[in-house]
Amino acid sequence: MKTSTLLCVAILVAAGCAGAADPPRPFGPVPSPRQLAWHELEMYGFIHFGINTFTDKEWGYGDESEKLFAPTDFSADQIVGALKEGGLRGVVLTCKHHDGFCLWPSKYTEHSVKNSPWKDGKGDMVREFAEACRKHGLKFGVYLSPWDRNYKDYARPAYITYYRNQLRELLGDYGPIFEQWFDGANGGDGYYGGAREKRRIDNRTYYDWDNTWKIVRELQPMACMFSDGGSDVRWVGNESGFAGATCWATMNRDKLLPGVADAKLLNVGERNGTHWLPAEVDVSIRPGWFYHASQDDKVKSLDHLLKIYYESVGRGANLILNVPPDRRGRVHEKDAAVLKQWRQVLDKTFAKDLAAGTKASASHTRGGDATFGPANVVDAKRDTYWATDDDVKQADLTLDLGKDVTFSVVRVREYLPLGQRVDAFAVDAWVSGQWKEIAAATSIGNQRLLRLAPVTASKVRLRITKASACPAISEVALFLEPK
């Protein structure tokens, strides 16, 4: 059965086939099942660990000796455990960075852990991370750099065969993969088997991406592929941790490829894009992507991490937070401590929805049918939603809280199987006997988090001020950040 058919069936079930009104038709591109599963994760960890950890570099040249890779107290369990303590729900491991050194004993190169002192060359770090993720209940993903500054045939046709062989190893030997990461850095100076020269490639044609992506679809059909242009998830256009204040989940994917990027466009997306291509926000907890002892006092603060959360996850994107292990092969104590604090604040903030189960009313309900009624936004269910008739694209929804309630975060979600429908909205609070606008924004998508100074009100109103199709809102929730 085709994905579009499955989504339509899901929509009919969610809406209630026996209702008096038909559900809205999807608007524009809609997410695939694997993209819907990816949206549910919201945030996960990135692990940069390799030769660069021991040379104090960010980008290795490719001529580094395998003997340099010598963690003194490596523990995938400690690393993954620290990420779980931070509230992260998955791990993407840099199995091979641009220097070409492989964290698994690849059959296709000697430049790997099999020639390192670690475990006398008998270890497989990718396997240990995959097993640690399964133990802790986290998803596992892999990063395989398209650029390889070590391999002798890079920039020649033979390298594509080599790259695809390694891709098959990673996707076929380590269990379920939730995300395959394709970096956009391609070509330049390198060792290249001793050639020590600059090699350029045409990044639009060299990798034959369509056929490379087929390997992912064949071996891991539920894995989302990340790159500048997808094909499932796009880069957000910066490495500072922030999605655009407007961040559409749709783009014209056909003009994008790994290494072919328009950073400003990627940050915002395209309102009338041809594909569902949501943004992933990649940022490191430290200034660098690999561990450097000189940066131990530059770990991002709790306030900085909270700002990143609200301006990434809170703008409908997913967050991938890099936490680089140190030369022991463990998450440094300073990184682990701030991750734990971050998790504690987020847990306290979102522990209780202050609007759950409150009385909801709307200026309009689709067909007058309770199946699409306003009560659906406060029932804690992601598969129910409030909707209006097709020709009603501006509408209000009011939550009567029954008493004065103090909140500082508003969360709004659209019902994603129907597409991204709302162009702009505002939130009002009933304060001192009158409505007061307290926030306004544009794109919603998977979720929009509006972080405010504390507001005390007995009623809250959502106003859809502009929409490209009748709204389908699955949630309006209120939370209070701890002091």
DOLUM-128987 format. One record per residue: y, z, x of N, C-alpha, C in turn; residue in one letter. Coordinates in steps of 0.2 Angstrom, whole numbers, plus 5000, padded with zeros to 4 digits. Layout:
N
YZXYZXYZXA/...
This chain:
483
499450005004500050005000500650005004M/501149965003501749955007502150025006K/502550035012502950095012503450095006T/503750045004504250034999503950054992S/503250034991502950054985502750134985T/502550154991502450224991503050274989L/503650244992504250284991504450284983L/504350224980504450214973504050264969C/503350264971502950314967503150384968V/503350404974503650474976504250484971A/504650434970505250444966505050454959I/504550414957504350424950504050494948L/503650514953503350584952503850634952V/504350634957504850684958505350684952A/505450624949505850624943505550644937A/504850634936504550654930504450584926G/503850554926503750494923503850494915C/503750554912503850564905504550574903A/505050584907505750594906506050544901G/506550564898506950514894507350464898A/507550484904507950434908507450414914A/507650354916507250324922507650354928D/507250354934507650384940508050324943P/508550344947508950294950508550254954P/508850194955508450144960508750164967R/508350154972508550174979509150124981P/509650154985510150114987510150104994F/510150044996510150025003509550045007G/509450045013508850065017508650135015P/508050145015507750215014507250235020V/507150295021506750315027506050305025P/505650285031504950285030504650355030S/503950355029503650425029503750455036P/503650415041503750455048504450475049R/504950435046505650465047505750525043Q/505450525037505550585033505250645036L/504650635039504350695043504850715049A/505150665052505550675058506150715055W/506450695050507050735047506950805046H/506350825044506150895042506150935048E/506050905054506050945060506750975062L/507250935061507950955062508150965070E/507751005074507851015081507251035085M/507251005091506651015095506951015102Y/506451025107506651035114506550975118G/506850965124506750915129506650955135F/506150925139505950955145506050905151I/506450915155506550875161506250915167H/505750895170505350935175505050875179F/505150885186504850835190505050835198G/504950785201505250785208505950805209I/506350785204507050805205507150875205N/506750915201506750985201506751015208T/506450985213506351005219506750975225F/507050925223507550885228508250905226T/508350935220509050955218509450895216D/509150845213509450785211509350775204K/509750735201509750715194509350645193E/509450595198509050535198508750525205W/508050535205507750515211507750445213G/507650435219507750365222507050325221Y/506550365221505850335220505450335227G/505750365232505450365239505250435240D/505250485236505150555237504350565238E/504150605242503450625243503150665238S/502550645236502250685230502150755232E/502150775239502050835241502550885240K/503150855238503750895236503650935229L/503150905225503050935218502650995219F/502951055219502551115221502751175217A/502751175210502951235206502551295208P/502851355209502551415212502151455206T/502351445200502151495195502151455188D/501951395188501951355182501651385176F/501951375170501651405164501951365158S/501551315156501751275150501751325144A/501351375144501351425138502051465138D/502351485144502951515144503551465142Q/503451405144504051355143504051345135I/503451325133503451315125503551375121V/503351435124503451495120504251505120G/504551495125505351505125505651465121A/505451395120505751355115505651375108L/505051395107504851415100505251475098K/505351525103505851585102506551565100E/506751505103507351475101507451435095G/506851435091506851405085506751325085G/506551305091506451235091505751215089L/505651155086505051145082504651085085R/504851065091504451015095504651015102G/504250975106504450965113504350895115V/504850865118504750795121504750805128V/504250785132504150795139504350735143L/504750735148504850685152504250675157T/503750635155503150625158503250585165C/503750535164503950495170504750485170K/505150505175505850485175505950425179H/506550405180506750345184506450345191H/506250405194505950405201505250375201D/504950375195504250345194503650395195G/503850465197503350515198503050535191F/502350535190502050545184501750615184C/501850655178501650715177500950725175L/500650665175499850665173499550615178W/498950625179498550585184498450515182P/498950475182498850405179498450365184S/498050325180497550285184497850225188K/498550215186498850155188499350165194Y/499450225197499850235202499650295206T/499750305212499650365217500250405216E/500850385214501450425213501350475207H/500950525208500850565202500650635205S/500550685200500250745202499650745205V/499250695205498550695208498650695216K/499250685218499350685226499850745227N/499950785223500350845224499950905226S/500350955229499951025230499751065224P/500151045218500051085212499251075210W/498951135209498251135208497851085212K/498051085218497651035223497550965221D/498050945217497950875214497550865209G/497250915206496750915200497050935193K/497750945193498050965187498350905183G/498450915177498750865172499250905168D/499850895170500450935166500550915159M/500450855158500550825151500050855147V/499450865149498950895145499050965143R/499351005149499451075148500051085143E/500551045143501051045138500851025131F/500450975130500150955124499751015121A/499351045125498951105122499351165121E/499851175125500351235123500751225117A/500951165115501251145109500751155103C/500151135104499651145098499551225097R/499551265103499451335102500051365099K/500651345100501251375097501451345090H/501051295088501251255082501851215082G/502051185088502551135089502351065090L/502751025088502550955089502650935096K/502250875098502350855105502550785105F/503050765110503250705111503250685118G/503350615119503350595127503950555128V/504150555134504650515137504350475143Y/504450405143504150365148504750325150L/505050335156505650295158505450215159S/505850175155505650105157505850085164P/506350115167506550105174506050145178W/505850105184505450145189505650125196D/505950165199506250155206505750165211R/505150175210504550185214504150125214N/503950095209503450045208503649975211Y/503249945215503349885219503549825215K/503249825209503349765205503949765199D/504349825200504849825195505349765195Y/505549745189505949685188505549615189A/504849625189504449565189503949575183R/503649515181503249525175502649575176P/502349585182501849625183501949705181A/502649725181502849785179502749805172Y/502849755168502749765161502049785159I/501549745162500849765161500749835163T/501049855169500949925172501249975167Y/501849965164502150005160501750015153Y/501549965151501149965145500450005146R/500149995151499550035153499750105153N/500250125156500450195156500650225149Q/500950185145501150195138500450215134L/499950165135499350175132498950245134R/499050265140498750325143499050385139E/499750385139500050445135499950445128L/499950385125499850385117499150395115L/498650385120497950385118497550445120G/497850485125497450535128497650605126D/498250615123498450685122498650705115Y/498250675110498350695103498950665100G/499150695094499650665090500350675093P/500750625093501350615096501850605090I/502450645090502850645085503450595087F/503650595093504150545095504050515102E/504150455103504150415109504850405111Q/505050425117505750415119505750365124W/506250315123506350255128507050265130F/507150275136507850285139508150215140D/508850225140509250155141509450135148G/509250185153509450165160508950115163A/509150055165508750005167509049965173N/508649965179508849925184509349955189G/509349935195509849955200509449975207G/509850015211509550025218508850065217D/508350055221507750085221507350075227G/506850115228506350115234505850055233Y/505650045227505249985225504649975230Y/504250025231503750015236503949995243G/504550015245504750005252505249955252G/505349915247505849865247506549885248A/506749945246507449975246507949925245R/508049905238508449855237508749865229E/509249825227509449825221509149775216K/508849795211508549745206508849745199R/509049695197509349685190508849655185R/508849675179508449645174508849625168I/508649585164508949575157508649615152D/509049675151508749725147508649705139N/508849645138508749615131508049575130R/507849555136507249515136506649535140T/506849575146506349585151505749625148Y/505849685144505349725142504949695136Y/505149645133504849615127504649675122D/505249705120505149765116504749765110W/504749705107504349695101503649715102D/503349685107502649695109502549755112N/503049785115502949855118502949905112T/503349895108503349945102502749935098W/502349885098501749875094501249925096K/501249935103500749985106500850055102I/501450075102501650135098501350135091V/501550085088501350085081500550085080R/500250045085499450045085499150115086E/499450145091499050215094499350275090L/499950275088500350335085500750305079Q/500450285074500850265068501350305065P/501250375066501750425064502250445069M/502250415075502750435080503350395079A/503950425079504650395078504850375085C/505050315086505250285092506050295093M/506250325098506950335100507150285105F/507750265105508150225110508850215108S/509250185111509950165109509850135102D/509350095101509350055095508650065091G/508350125092507750135088507050115091G/506550095088506650065081506650115075S/506550185076506550225071507150275071D/507450295077507950345078508450315084V/509050325083509550295087509850355091R/510150335097510550375101511150395098W/511450455098512050465095512750445099V/512650415105513150385108513550435114G/513250495114513550535119513050585121N/513150625127512650685129513050745128E/513550755124513950815124513650865118S/513250835113512950875108513250865101G/513650815100514050805094513950735091F/513750745084513750685080514450675077A/514650615075515250595072515350635066G/516050655064516150685058515950645052A/515950585053515550535048515050515052T/514450515050513850495053513350465049C/513350405048512850375043512150365046W/511650365042510950365044510750295044A/511250245043511050175043511450135048T/511050085050511350035055511049965055M/511349915058511049855059510649855065N/510049875065509549885070509449815074R/509549765071509349695075509749685081D/510349715081510849695087510749755092K/510349795092510249855096509549855100L/509649875106509049875110509149935115L/508549965118508650015123509149985129P/509650025131510050005136510649955133G/510649935127511149895124511549945119V/512049975121512350025117513150015116A/513350025110514050035108514150105106D/514350145111514350225110514750245104A/515250215102515650235097515350215090K/515050155090514650135084514050175083L/513750195088513150235087513250305085L/513850335087514050395085514250405077N/514450345074514650345067514150315063V/513750265065513350225061513650175057G/513350145053513650085049513450105041E/514050105037513950125030513450075027R/513550015028513149965025512649935030N/512349975034511849955039511249925036G/510849885039510249855036509649895037T/509649945041509049985042509150065042H/508750105040508750175041508650195048W/509150215051509150225059509550285060L/509350345059509750405059509850425067P/510350465068510550485075510150545077A/509950545084509750605087510250625092E/510450685092510950715097510550745103V/510650715109510350745115510850775119D/510650835121511150875125510750925129V/510950945135510650995139510951065139S/510551115139510851185139511251195145I/511151155150511551165157511951095158R/512351095163512751035164512250975166P/511750995170511250945172510650935167G/510250885168509650875164509050905168W/509050915175508550945178508851015181F/508351055183508651125185508951125192Y/509551155192509851165198510051245199H/509851275204510051345204510751355204A/511151315206511951315206512151315199S/511751305194512051305188511751365183Q/511451415187511251465183511751505179D/512451495182512951535178513351485174D/513051425172513351375168512951355162K/512451405160512151395154512551395148V/512451355143512951355138512851425134K/513451445132513551505128513251505121S/513151565118512951565111513451525106L/514051535107514551505103514551425104D/514451405110514351335111513751305108H/513251335108512551315105512651315098L/512951365095513151365088513551305085L/514051295089514451235088514051165088K/513651165093513251105094512751095087I/512551155085512051155079512451125073Y/513051155072513351135066513651065066Y/513751035072514050965073513550915075E/512850935074512350885075511850895069S/511450945069511050955063511450955057V/512050995057512550995052512850935049G/512750885053513050815051512450765050R/511850785048511350745046510950715052G/511050735058510650715064510150765065A/509750745070509250795073509550805080N/509350865082509550895089508950895093L/509050865099508550875105508850915110I/508750975111509051015116508651025123L/508950995128508550995135508551065138N/508051095140507951155143507551145149V/507851135155507451115161507151175165P/506451175166506151225169506351235177P/506351295180506551295187505951285191D/506051295198505551275203504951325202R/504951375199504351415197503851375192R/504251335188503851305183503951345176G/504551375175504651415170505351415167R/505451425161506151425158506551485161V/507051475164507451535168507651585163H/507751645165507851705161508451695157E/509051665160509651655157509651605151K/509251555152509151505147508751535141D/508251575143507751605137508151655133A/508651685137508951745133509451715128A/509851655130510351635125509951595120V/509351565121508951525116508751585111L/508551635113508351685108508951715104K/509451725107510051745103510251695098Q/510251635100510451575095509951575089W/509351585090508851585085508951645080R/509151705083509251755079509851745074Q/510351725077510951705073510851655067V/510451605069510351555064509851585059L/509351625061508951655056509251695051D/509751735054510151785050510551745045K/510851695047511351655043510951625037T/510351585039510051555034509451585030F/509451655031508851695028508951695021A/509551695018509651705011510151655008K/509951615003510351565000510751604994D/511351614995511751654990511851614984L/511651554983511751514977511051504974A/510551524977509851514974509851544967A/509551504962509451524955510051534951G/510651524954511251534950511351484944T/511751494940511851454934512251394936K/511951334935512351264937512451224931A/513051194931513251144926513551084929S/513551034926513850974929514250934923A/514750894926515150854921514750794918S/514250774921513750724919513050734922H/512550724917511850724919511550654917T/511150624921510850564920510450564913R/510650524909510350514902510350584898G/510750634900510650694897509950724898G/509650704903508950724904508950784909D/508650834907508550894912508150884918A/507750834918507350814924507850794930T/508450774928508950754933509550804933F/509450864930509950914929510250954935G/510850984934511151024939510751074942P/510251104938509851164940509451144946A/509351084947508851054953509151074960N/509851084960510151094966510051164969V/509851204964509751284966509051304965V/508551254965507851274964507451284970D/507751274976507451274983506851224984A/506951174980506451114981506751054983K/506551024988506850964991506650904987R/506150904983505950844979506250844972D/506750884970507050874964507850864966T/508150834961508850824962509250814956Y/509950824956510450814951510650734952W/510650704946510950634947511350614940A/511750564941512150544935511850474933T/512150444928512050374926512250334931D/512050264931512150224937512950204937D/513250204932513950194932514450254933D/514150304934514550364935514450384943V/515050374946514950384954515450434956K/515850464951516250524953516050574948Q/515850634950515650684945515650754949A/515650804945515750874947515150914945D/514950964950514451004949514651074950L/514551124946514851194946514251244947T/514351294951513851344952514251414950L/513951444945514251504942513851564946D/514151594950513851644954513751714951L/514051724945514051784941514451844944G/514651834950515051894953515351864959K/515851904962516151874968515651884974D/515551824977515151814983515451794989V/515351824995515651805001515151755005T/515451695007515051645011515451615016F/515151585021515451545026515151485028S/514651465025514251405026514051375020V/514251305019513951275013513551215015V/512951215012512451155014512351115008R/512451045009512350995004511850945006V/511350935002510850885004510750824999R/510650765001510450714997509750704996E/509450674991508750654990508650594994Y/508350605000508350545005507950485003L/507350494999506950434997507450384993P/507950404990508450364986508950334991L/508950354997509550325002510150365002G/510550345006511250385007511750355002Q/511950394997512250364992513050384991R/513150444994513850474993514250454999V/514850434998515350415003515850475005D/515950515000516450575001516350624996A/516550684998516450744993516950794995F/517050844991517450904992517050964989A/517251024991516951084989517551134987V/517551154981518051204979517851274977D/518251324978518051394976518551414971A/518251454966518651484961518951554964W/519551554966519851604969520451624965V/520551694963521151714960521251674953S/520751654950520851624943521051554944G/520951524949521051444950520551414955Q/520451354955520151314960520551304966W/520151314972520551294978520051254982K/520251194985519851154989519751194996E/519151204998518951235004518651195009I/518451135007518151085012518151015009A/518150965014517950905011517650865017A/517250815016516850775021516650715018A/516350675022516050605020515350605020T/514950585025514250575024513850635023S/513350635020512850695019512250675022I/511850635019511150615021510650675021G/510350695026509850745026510150815025N/510750825028511050885026511750885029Q/512250915025512950925028513050995028R/513251025034513351095034514151105035L/514451135031515151145031515251225033L/515551235039515651295042516351315041R/516451375038517151395035517251465038L/517951485037518151555037517851585031A/517651645031517351675025517751665019P/517351645013517751635007517351685002V/517751714998517451754992517651724986T/517151704982517251674975516751684970A/516851674964516351694959516051624957S/516351564958516151504956516251454962K/515851404963515951354968515851284965V/516251234966516151174963516051114969R/515551074968515451014972515750954968L/516250914971516550864968516350794972R/516050754969515850684972516450644971I/516850634976517450594975517350514976T/516850494980516750424981515950414982K/515650364979514950354980514850274979A/514350254983514150184983513650174977S/513350224975512850224970512850294967A/512650304961512650364957512350414962C/512650474963512450524967511750554965P/511350574970510650604969510650664974A/510850724972510950784976510350834975I/510050844981509450894980509650964981S/510150974984510351044986511051064987E/511351114984511951144986511851224987V/511951244993511751314995512351344999A/512351414998512851455002512551505006L/512851515012512651565017513151595020F/513051655023513551695026513351705034L/513751685039513551695046513651775047E/513251805051513351875053513951875058P/514251935058514751945062514551955069K/
